[in-house]
Amino acid sequence: MKYLKLISFAVILMASFIACKKEGTNKAVGNIEGTWEGKYSNGNSNPSIFYSLRFNAGGILEEVGSNGQVKGTGTWEIDKNIIEAEYTNTASGAKYSLIGAFYPSDGKLLGNWGFDESVTDGGLWEMTTKK
């Protein structure tokens, strides 16, 4: 069942990538900059652990704790509504990588995360824009 969820997510992610593909476009349809909040999971379970990211101008990424304190820093980029990012936790030095899909009409981000340079060996994450 865990692998079925991962495979399903991968198919949805690829379908959204293909559906959004337009020749000569390298920008997102909407603006991703700002603070996003949601949850992440370990493995393929449903996301249930608090998670927040701040996408700053210039491709600067910050992981933000529930108290608003910056917990990690790194970089992000978006191409055709597919987000790729990497950051390092400032306390532990652990490195994380992310890939996800941006759904501007729904105000959602959905993706996978992993350790170091892998985007699949950690778990799932989901977020909505913080108002």
C-alpha contacts under 8 A as a table, 3 or more apart, distances in Angstrom:
res1	aa1	res2	aa2	distance
1	M	4	L	4.99
1	M	5	K	6.46
2	K	5	K	5.34
2	K	6	L	6.53
2	K	44	N	5.24
2	K	45	S	7.07
3	Y	6	L	5.03
3	Y	7	I	6.03
3	Y	44	N	7.32
4	L	7	I	5.10
4	L	8	S	5.94
5	K	8	S	5.04
5	K	9	F	6.09
5	K	44	N	6.78
6	L	9	F	5.13
6	L	10	A	6.18
6	L	44	N	6.58
7	I	10	A	5.05
7	I	11	V	6.22
8	S	11	V	5.16
8	S	12	I	6.24
9	F	12	I	5.09
9	F	13	L	6.02
10	A	13	L	5.04
10	A	14	M	6.10
11	V	14	M	5.16
11	V	15	A	6.02
12	I	15	A	5.03
12	I	16	S	6.12
13	L	16	S	5.26
13	L	17	F	6.22
13	L	100	G	7.53
13	L	101	A	6.40
14	M	17	F	4.97
14	M	18	I	6.15
15	A	18	I	5.15
15	A	19	A	5.92
16	S	19	A	5.00
16	S	20	C	5.98
16	S	101	A	7.55
17	F	20	C	5.33
17	F	21	K	6.21
17	F	80	K	7.08
17	F	81	N	7.37
17	F	82	I	6.94
17	F	101	A	7.84
18	I	21	K	5.22
20	C	80	K	6.50
20	C	81	N	7.53
21	K	25	T	7.82
21	K	80	K	6.45
22	K	25	T	5.74
22	K	80	K	7.93
25	T	80	K	6.80
26	N	78	I	7.85
26	N	79	D	5.02
26	N	80	K	5.55
27	K	78	I	6.89
27	K	79	D	5.58
27	K	80	K	5.65
27	K	81	N	7.22
28	A	31	N	6.84
28	A	32	I	7.82
28	A	78	I	6.61
28	A	79	D	6.34
28	A	80	K	5.36
28	A	81	N	4.81
28	A	102	F	7.97
29	V	80	K	7.59
29	V	81	N	6.89
29	V	104	P	6.76
30	G	104	P	5.32
31	N	104	P	7.61
32	I	55	F	6.82
32	I	102	F	7.83
33	E	54	R	7.31
33	E	55	F	4.77
33	E	56	N	5.55
33	E	57	A	6.56
34	G	54	R	5.46
34	G	55	F	5.22
34	G	56	N	6.25
34	G	129	T	7.47
34	G	130	K	7.78
35	T	52	S	7.11
35	T	53	L	5.80
35	T	54	R	4.16
35	T	55	F	6.32
35	T	129	T	6.25
35	T	130	K	5.63
36	W	52	S	5.54
36	W	53	L	5.37
36	W	54	R	6.16
36	W	55	F	7.96
36	W	127	M	5.90
36	W	128	T	5.48
36	W	129	T	4.32
36	W	130	K	5.08
37	E	50	F	7.63
37	E	51	Y	5.91
37	E	52	S	4.29
37	E	53	L	6.62
37	E	127	M	5.05
37	E	128	T	5.63
37	E	129	T	6.32
37	E	130	K	6.03
38	G	50	F	6.00
38	G	51	Y	5.22
38	G	52	S	6.11
38	G	125	W	7.44
38	G	126	E	5.53
38	G	127	M	4.00
38	G	128	T	6.20
39	K	47	P	5.17
39	K	48	S	5.29
39	K	49	I	4.90
39	K	50	F	4.56
39	K	51	Y	4.73
39	K	52	S	7.63
39	K	125	W	5.71
39	K	126	E	5.66
39	K	127	M	6.54
40	Y	46	N	7.76
40	Y	47	P	4.27
40	Y	48	S	5.86
40	Y	49	I	5.21
40	Y	50	F	6.60
40	Y	51	Y	6.06
40	Y	123	G	7.03
40	Y	124	L	5.57
40	Y	125	W	4.07
40	Y	126	E	6.46
41	S	44	N	6.91
41	S	45	S	5.92
41	S	46	N	6.03
41	S	47	P	4.12
41	S	48	S	5.99
41	S	49	I	6.26
41	S	122	G	7.86
41	S	123	G	5.23
41	S	124	L	5.31
41	S	125	W	6.38
42	N	45	S	6.60
42	N	47	P	7.73
42	N	122	G	5.79
42	N	123	G	4.65
42	N	124	L	7.09
43	G	121	D	7.34
43	G	122	G	5.73
43	G	123	G	4.27
43	G	124	L	7.10
44	N	123	G	5.61
44	N	124	L	6.48
45	S	123	G	7.63
45	S	124	L	7.69
46	N	124	L	7.43
47	P	124	L	6.29
47	P	125	W	5.99
47	P	126	E	7.15
50	F	66	S	7.27
51	Y	63	E	7.84
51	Y	64	V	7.54
51	Y	65	G	7.27
51	Y	66	S	7.81
51	Y	125	W	7.95
51	Y	127	M	7.88
52	S	63	E	5.93
52	S	64	V	5.24
52	S	65	G	6.61
52	S	66	S	7.54
52	S	127	M	7.61
53	L	61	L	6.99
53	L	62	E	5.65
53	L	63	E	4.56
53	L	64	V	5.65
54	R	61	L	5.77
54	R	62	E	5.05
54	R	63	E	6.36
54	R	64	V	6.89
55	F	59	G	7.08
55	F	60	I	6.31
55	F	61	L	4.96
55	F	62	E	6.75
55	F	76	W	7.40
56	N	59	G	6.13
56	N	60	I	5.03
56	N	61	L	5.96
56	N	62	E	7.81
57	A	60	I	6.29
59	G	75	T	5.30
59	G	76	W	4.88
59	G	77	E	5.92
60	I	73	T	7.46
60	I	74	G	6.03
60	I	75	T	4.69
60	I	76	W	6.22
61	L	73	T	5.60
61	L	74	G	4.94
61	L	75	T	4.91
61	L	76	W	5.95
61	L	85	A	7.68
61	L	87	Y	7.16
62	E	70	V	6.29
62	E	71	K	7.22
62	E	72	G	5.52
62	E	73	T	4.50
62	E	74	G	6.40
62	E	87	Y	7.61
63	E	70	V	5.82
63	E	71	K	5.32
63	E	72	G	4.85
63	E	73	T	6.32
63	E	87	Y	7.94
63	E	89	N	7.89
64	V	67	N	7.84
64	V	68	G	5.63
64	V	69	Q	5.59
64	V	70	V	4.53
64	V	71	K	5.48
64	V	72	G	7.21
65	G	68	G	5.22
65	G	69	Q	5.33
65	G	70	V	6.29
65	G	71	K	6.17
66	S	69	Q	7.45
70	V	73	T	7.66
71	K	89	N	5.83
71	K	90	T	5.79
71	K	91	A	7.17
72	G	87	Y	6.32
72	G	88	T	5.31
72	G	89	N	4.10
72	G	90	T	4.95
72	G	91	A	7.90
73	T	87	Y	5.13
73	T	88	T	5.64
73	T	89	N	6.80
73	T	90	T	7.25
74	G	85	A	7.40
74	G	86	E	5.57
74	G	87	Y	3.80
74	G	88	T	6.22
75	T	85	A	5.64
75	T	86	E	5.69
75	T	87	Y	6.35
76	W	83	I	7.08
76	W	84	E	5.75
76	W	85	A	4.11
76	W	86	E	6.60
77	E	83	I	5.84
77	E	84	E	5.56
77	E	85	A	6.40
78	I	81	N	5.95
78	I	82	I	5.44
78	I	83	I	4.43
78	I	84	E	6.35
79	D	82	I	5.32
79	D	83	I	6.68
81	N	101	A	5.87
81	N	102	F	5.03
81	N	103	Y	7.35
82	I	99	I	7.16
82	I	100	G	5.75
82	I	101	A	4.76
82	I	102	F	6.21
83	I	98	L	7.66
83	I	99	I	5.48
83	I	100	G	5.09
83	I	101	A	6.06
83	I	102	F	6.97
84	E	97	S	7.57
84	E	98	L	5.61
84	E	99	I	4.60
84	E	100	G	6.71
85	A	97	S	5.71
85	A	98	L	5.06
85	A	99	I	6.57
86	E	95	K	7.25
86	E	96	Y	5.53
86	E	97	S	4.27
86	E	98	L	6.12
86	E	117	E	7.84
87	Y	95	K	5.82
87	Y	96	Y	5.50
87	Y	97	S	6.65
88	T	93	G	5.78
88	T	94	A	5.58
88	T	95	K	4.40
88	T	96	Y	6.27
89	N	92	S	5.71
89	N	93	G	5.09
89	N	94	A	5.36
89	N	95	K	6.45
90	T	93	G	5.55
90	T	94	A	7.91
94	A	115	F	7.76
94	A	116	D	7.60
95	K	115	F	6.02
95	K	116	D	4.81
95	K	117	E	7.92
96	Y	113	W	6.99
96	Y	114	G	5.68
96	Y	115	F	4.65
96	Y	116	D	5.00
96	Y	117	E	6.92
96	Y	118	S	7.90
96	Y	119	V	7.97
97	S	113	W	5.65
97	S	114	G	5.32
97	S	115	F	6.16
97	S	116	D	6.08
97	S	117	E	5.61
97	S	118	S	6.19
97	S	119	V	5.34
98	L	111	G	7.11
98	L	112	N	5.92
98	L	113	W	4.41
98	L	114	G	6.51
98	L	119	V	5.33
99	I	111	G	5.53
99	I	112	N	5.59
99	I	113	W	6.48
99	I	119	V	6.17
100	G	109	L	6.48
100	G	110	L	5.26
100	G	111	G	3.74
100	G	112	N	6.28
101	A	109	L	5.66
101	A	110	L	5.43
101	A	111	G	6.20
102	F	107	G	7.76
102	F	108	K	6.12
102	F	109	L	4.75
102	F	110	L	6.91
103	Y	106	D	5.53
103	Y	107	G	5.83
103	Y	108	K	5.15
103	Y	109	L	6.18
104	P	107	G	4.80
104	P	108	K	6.56
107	G	128	T	5.68
107	G	129	T	6.06
108	K	126	E	7.28
108	K	127	M	5.69
108	K	128	T	4.65
108	K	129	T	6.90
109	L	126	E	5.56
109	L	127	M	5.08
109	L	128	T	6.32
110	L	124	L	7.79
110	L	125	W	5.92
110	L	126	E	4.46
110	L	127	M	6.60
111	G	124	L	5.81
111	G	125	W	5.29
111	G	126	E	6.36
112	N	119	V	5.92
112	N	120	T	5.85
112	N	122	G	7.37
112	N	123	G	5.70
112	N	124	L	4.44
112	N	125	W	5.90
113	W	118	S	7.54
113	W	119	V	4.64
113	W	120	T	5.70
113	W	121	D	6.97
113	W	122	G	5.25
113	W	123	G	5.49
113	W	124	L	6.10
113	W	125	W	7.07
114	G	117	E	7.12
114	G	118	S	5.00
114	G	119	V	4.19
114	G	120	T	5.07
114	G	121	D	4.69
114	G	122	G	4.03
114	G	123	G	6.66
115	F	118	S	5.64
115	F	119	V	7.00
115	F	121	D	6.52
115	F	122	G	6.21
118	S	121	D	6.29
119	V	122	G	7.20
120	T	123	G	6.59
